[in-house]
Amino acid sequence: MGSEEYKDRIEQARQELNKLALEYGMQDVRVLRQSVKLDALLNGYSECHPEKDD
């Protein structure tokens, strides 16, 4: 997956997480599931695009 595609998917997942949290509250299982999906995308992006050491 390319960098821009990752960024788009991350942004979509973030927006969905915010929507679910507002609708159902932070303790709802749907919010937790979406948070796990977002974390997986962020971790995948980090693995493919490591930060450069200065």
N, CA, C and O atoms as a GROMACS GRO file, in nm:
protein
  216
    1MET      N    1   0.086  -0.118   0.000
    1MET     CA    2   0.000   0.000   0.000
    1MET      C    3   0.090   0.123   0.000
    1MET      O    4   0.188   0.130   0.074
    2GLY      N    5   0.057   0.220  -0.083
    2GLY     CA    6   0.135   0.342  -0.093
    2GLY      C    7   0.109   0.436   0.023
    2GLY      O    8   0.012   0.422   0.098
    3SER      N    9   0.197   0.531   0.037
    3SER     CA   10   0.190   0.628   0.146
    3SER      C   11   0.058   0.705   0.147
    3SER      O   12  -0.005   0.720   0.252
    4GLU      N   13   0.017   0.753   0.031
    4GLU     CA   14  -0.108   0.831   0.025
    4GLU      C   15  -0.229   0.744   0.056
    4GLU      O   16  -0.322   0.789   0.122
    5GLU      N   17  -0.227   0.620   0.010
    5GLU     CA   18  -0.339   0.529   0.040
    5GLU      C   19  -0.346   0.501   0.191
    5GLU      O   20  -0.455   0.499   0.249
    6TYR      N   21  -0.231   0.481   0.253
    6TYR     CA   22  -0.228   0.463   0.398
    6TYR      C   23  -0.287   0.585   0.468
    6TYR      O   24  -0.370   0.572   0.558
    7LYS      N   25  -0.244   0.703   0.426
    7LYS     CA   26  -0.291   0.826   0.490
    7LYS      C   27  -0.442   0.842   0.473
    7LYS      O   28  -0.511   0.884   0.566
    8ASP      N   29  -0.493   0.809   0.356
    8ASP     CA   30  -0.638   0.817   0.333
    8ASP      C   31  -0.713   0.719   0.422
    8ASP      O   32  -0.815   0.754   0.482
    9ARG      N   33  -0.664   0.596   0.429
    9ARG     CA   34  -0.731   0.495   0.513
    9ARG      C   35  -0.723   0.532   0.661
    9ARG      O   36  -0.818   0.509   0.736
   10ILE      N   37  -0.611   0.588   0.703
   10ILE     CA   38  -0.596   0.632   0.842
   10ILE      C   39  -0.696   0.743   0.872
   10ILE      O   40  -0.762   0.741   0.976
   11GLU      N   41  -0.707   0.838   0.783
   11GLU     CA   42  -0.800   0.949   0.805
   11GLU      C   43  -0.944   0.901   0.809
   11GLU      O   44  -1.023   0.948   0.892
   12GLN      N   45  -0.981   0.810   0.721
   12GLN     CA   46  -1.116   0.754   0.722
   12GLN      C   47  -1.145   0.681   0.853
   12GLN      O   48  -1.252   0.695   0.911
   13ALA      N   49  -1.047   0.603   0.899
   13ALA     CA   50  -1.063   0.529   1.024
   13ALA      C   51  -1.073   0.625   1.143
   13ALA      O   52  -1.150   0.601   1.235
   14ARG      N   53  -0.996   0.732   1.140
   14ARG     CA   54  -1.000   0.831   1.248
   14ARG      C   55  -1.136   0.900   1.253
   14ARG      O   56  -1.192   0.919   1.361
   15GLN      N   57  -1.187   0.937   1.138
   15GLN     CA   58  -1.318   1.002   1.133
   15GLN      C   59  -1.428   0.908   1.182
   15GLN      O   60  -1.518   0.950   1.254
   16GLU      N   61  -1.420   0.782   1.143
   16GLU     CA   62  -1.519   0.683   1.188
   16GLU      C   63  -1.510   0.665   1.339
   16GLU      O   64  -1.613   0.654   1.407
   17LEU      N   65  -1.389   0.661   1.392
   17LEU     CA   66  -1.371   0.648   1.537
   17LEU      C   67  -1.435   0.766   1.610
   17LEU      O   68  -1.506   0.747   1.709
   18ASN      N   69  -1.410   0.887   1.563
   18ASN     CA   70  -1.470   1.005   1.625
   18ASN      C   71  -1.622   1.001   1.619
   18ASN      O   72  -1.688   1.033   1.718
   19LYS      N   73  -1.676   0.961   1.506
   19LYS     CA   74  -1.821   0.951   1.489
   19LYS      C   75  -1.880   0.850   1.587
   19LYS      O   76  -1.980   0.878   1.654
   20LEU      N   77  -1.819   0.733   1.595
   20LEU     CA   78  -1.868   0.629   1.686
   20LEU      C   79  -1.859   0.674   1.832
   20LEU      O   80  -1.950   0.650   1.911
   21ALA      N   81  -1.749   0.738   1.867
   21ALA     CA   82  -1.730   0.783   2.005
   21ALA      C   83  -1.836   0.886   2.044
   21ALA      O   84  -1.888   0.882   2.156
   22LEU      N   85  -1.868   0.977   1.953
   22LEU     CA   86  -1.971   1.077   1.982
   22LEU      C   87  -2.109   1.013   1.992
   22LEU      O   88  -2.190   1.053   2.075
   23GLU      N   89  -2.133   0.915   1.908
   23GLU     CA   90  -2.266   0.852   1.904
   23GLU      C   91  -2.288   0.754   2.019
   23GLU      O   92  -2.397   0.751   2.078
   24TYR      N   93  -2.186   0.675   2.052
   24TYR     CA   94  -2.205   0.566   2.148
   24TYR      C   95  -2.129   0.584   2.280
   24TYR      O   96  -2.157   0.512   2.376
   25GLY      N   97  -2.036   0.677   2.286
   25GLY     CA   98  -1.956   0.694   2.407
   25GLY      C   99  -1.827   0.614   2.400
   25GLY      O  100  -1.816   0.516   2.327
   26MET      N  101  -1.732   0.658   2.479
   26MET     CA  102  -1.598   0.600   2.473
   26MET      C  103  -1.589   0.455   2.522
   26MET      O  104  -1.493   0.385   2.490
   27GLN      N  105  -1.687   0.409   2.598
   27GLN     CA  106  -1.680   0.275   2.655
   27GLN      C  107  -1.746   0.168   2.568
   27GLN      O  108  -1.742   0.050   2.602
   28ASP      N  109  -1.805   0.207   2.457
   28ASP     CA  110  -1.877   0.113   2.371
   28ASP      C  111  -1.780   0.022   2.295
   28ASP      O  112  -1.672   0.066   2.254
   29VAL      N  113  -1.819  -0.103   2.279
   29VAL     CA  114  -1.733  -0.200   2.212
   29VAL      C  115  -1.708  -0.162   2.066
   29VAL      O  116  -1.602  -0.195   2.012
   30ARG      N  117  -1.800  -0.095   2.001
   30ARG     CA  118  -1.779  -0.052   1.862
   30ARG      C  119  -1.668   0.050   1.852
   30ARG      O  120  -1.592   0.053   1.755
   31VAL      N  121  -1.657   0.134   1.953
   31VAL     CA  122  -1.550   0.234   1.957
   31VAL      C  123  -1.415   0.164   1.977
   31VAL      O  124  -1.316   0.198   1.912
   32LEU      N  125  -1.413   0.067   2.066
   32LEU     CA  126  -1.290  -0.009   2.089
   32LEU      C  127  -1.246  -0.082   1.962
   32LEU      O  128  -1.128  -0.079   1.927
   33ARG      N  129  -1.338  -0.146   1.895
   33ARG     CA  130  -1.304  -0.217   1.771
   33ARG      C  131  -1.246  -0.122   1.666
   33ARG      O  132  -1.148  -0.154   1.600
   34GLN      N  133  -1.307  -0.006   1.653
   34GLN     CA  134  -1.258   0.091   1.554
   34GLN      C  135  -1.121   0.144   1.596
   34GLN      O  136  -1.035   0.168   1.511
   35SER      N  137  -1.100   0.161   1.724
   35SER     CA  138  -0.970   0.206   1.773
   35SER      C  139  -0.862   0.103   1.740
   35SER      O  140  -0.750   0.140   1.702
   36VAL      N  141  -0.894  -0.023   1.753
   36VAL     CA  142  -0.798  -0.130   1.719
   36VAL      C  143  -0.767  -0.126   1.569
   36VAL      O  144  -0.652  -0.144   1.530
   37LYS      N  145  -0.868  -0.102   1.486
   37LYS     CA  146  -0.844  -0.092   1.342
   37LYS      C  147  -0.753   0.026   1.310
   37LYS      O  148  -0.660   0.014   1.229
   38LEU      N  149  -0.780   0.140   1.373
   38LEU     CA  150  -0.695   0.257   1.350
   38LEU      C  151  -0.553   0.231   1.397
   38LEU      O  152  -0.457   0.266   1.328
   39ASP      N  153  -0.537   0.169   1.513
   39ASP     CA  154  -0.403   0.136   1.562
   39ASP      C  155  -0.328   0.047   1.464
   39ASP      O  156  -0.209   0.068   1.440
   40ALA      N  157  -0.397  -0.051   1.406
   40ALA     CA  158  -0.332  -0.142   1.310
   40ALA      C  159  -0.285  -0.065   1.187
   40ALA      O  160  -0.176  -0.089   1.137
   41LEU      N  161  -0.368   0.027   1.139
   41LEU     CA  162  -0.328   0.108   1.024
   41LEU      C  163  -0.206   0.195   1.059
   41LEU      O  164  -0.112   0.205   0.980
   42LEU      N  165  -0.210   0.258   1.176
   42LEU     CA  166  -0.097   0.342   1.217
   42LEU      C  167   0.031   0.261   1.234
   42LEU      O  168   0.138   0.306   1.194
   43ASN      N  169   0.019   0.143   1.291
   43ASN     CA  170   0.137   0.057   1.308
   43ASN      C  171   0.191   0.013   1.172
   43ASN      O  172   0.312   0.011   1.152
   44GLY      N  173   0.101  -0.022   1.080
   44GLY     CA  174   0.145  -0.061   0.946
   44GLY      C  175   0.215   0.052   0.876
   44GLY      O  176   0.318   0.032   0.810
   45TYR      N  177   0.162   0.172   0.888
   45TYR     CA  178   0.224   0.289   0.828
   45TYR      C  179   0.363   0.312   0.888
   45TYR      O  180   0.459   0.339   0.816
   46SER      N  181   0.373   0.301   1.020
   46SER     CA  182   0.502   0.323   1.088
   46SER      C  183   0.606   0.221   1.043
   46SER      O  184   0.724   0.256   1.028
   47GLU      N  185   0.565   0.098   1.022
   47GLU     CA  186   0.659  -0.005   0.980
   47GLU      C  187   0.710   0.021   0.838
   47GLU      O  188   0.826  -0.006   0.808
   48CYS      N  189   0.623   0.073   0.753
   48CYS     CA  190   0.661   0.098   0.613
   48CYS      C  191   0.732   0.232   0.595
   48CYS      O  192   0.803   0.253   0.496
   49HIS      N  193   0.713   0.323   0.690
   49HIS     CA  194   0.768   0.457   0.678
   49HIS      C  195   0.836   0.498   0.809
   49HIS      O  196   0.790   0.589   0.878
   50PRO      N  197   0.947   0.431   0.842
   50PRO     CA  198   1.013   0.465   0.969
   50PRO      C  199   1.069   0.606   0.966
   50PRO      O  200   1.110   0.656   0.861
   51GLU      N  201   1.070   0.669   1.082
   51GLU     CA  202   1.127   0.803   1.094
   51GLU      C  203   1.278   0.795   1.081
   51GLU      O  204   1.340   0.699   1.127
   52LYS      N  205   1.335   0.895   1.020
   52LYS     CA  206   1.479   0.900   1.005
   52LYS      C  207   1.541   0.954   1.132
   52LYS      O  208   1.490   1.049   1.192
   53ASP      N  209   1.652   0.894   1.175
   53ASP     CA  210   1.724   0.944   1.291
   53ASP      C  211   1.805   1.066   1.251
   53ASP      O  212   1.871   1.067   1.147
   54ASP      N  213   1.799   1.167   1.334
   54ASP     CA  214   1.875   1.290   1.305
   54ASP      C  215   2.015   1.283   1.358
   54ASP      O  216   2.092   1.378   1.342
   0.00000   0.00000   0.00000
